[in-house]
């Protein structure tokens, strides 16, 4: 998205116990939340993350999820399809 001129930033919120860390680090105009299941994440990248860690991470991300302007479930989507969905949303927002 940066190559297209958007000031997009990734926040590694899943490692923080501060629910609003994403706001403190970036204070975004819009929040796009990319969700992936543990199964799909494991298929995409080898991980040693156990189910308990995954559950804890999802709990840490609840604040961001509830404040998201757009939620994209990335399971079954290519990178290009995720980008297209985000850009379509941004175009509709003006």
SVG drawing of the C-alpha trace seen along z (x, -y; Angstrom):
<svg xmlns="http://www.w3.org/2000/svg" viewBox="-18 -11 26 37">
<polyline fill="none" stroke="black" stroke-width="0.4" points="0.0,0.0 2.9,-2.3 4.0,-1.9 0.6,-3.2 1.0,-6.3 -0.8,-5.3 0.8,-6.0 0.2,-2.4 1.8,-0.9 1.9,2.5 1.5,2.8 2.7,5.9 0.1,5.6 -0.1,9.4 3.0,9.1 1.7,6.4 -0.4,6.7 -1.6,3.1 -4.9,3.3 -4.6,-0.2 -1.0,0.1 -2.0,-0.1 -3.5,-3.6 -0.5,-4.7 2.0,-3.7 0.2,-5.0 -3.1,-6.9 -4.5,-5.9 -7.1,-7.6 -8.5,-4.2 -7.7,-0.7 -7.8,2.3 -7.7,5.5 -6.4,8.6 -7.6,11.8 -6.2,15.2 -7.0,18.6 -4.4,20.5 -4.6,23.3 -4.1,20.9 -1.3,19.1 0.5,22.4 0.1,23.3 1.5,20.0 4.5,19.9 5.9,22.6 5.3,21.6 6.0,23.1 3.0,21.2 0.8,23.4 -3.0,23.1 -2.7,21.5 -0.5,18.8 -2.9,18.3 -5.8,17.8 -3.8,15.3 -2.9,13.4 -6.5,13.2 -7.5,11.9 -4.8,9.2 -6.1,8.1 -9.8,7.8 -9.5,4.0 -8.1,3.4 -10.7,5.8 -13.6,3.9 -12.2,0.6 -11.5,1.7 -13.0,-0.2 -12.6,2.8 -12.1,6.5 -10.6,8.7 -10.6,12.4 -7.6,13.4 -8.2,17.2 -8.6,18.3 -7.4,14.9 -4.2,14.2 -2.1,11.2 -3.5,9.4 -7.1,10.1 -6.5,8.7 -4.9,5.6 -7.9,5.2 -10.4,5.5 -8.5,2.8 -8.2,0.5 -11.9,0.9 -12.8,-0.1 -10.5,-3.1 -11.9,-4.2 -15.5,-4.0 -14.4,-6.0 -13.1,-8.7"/>
</svg>
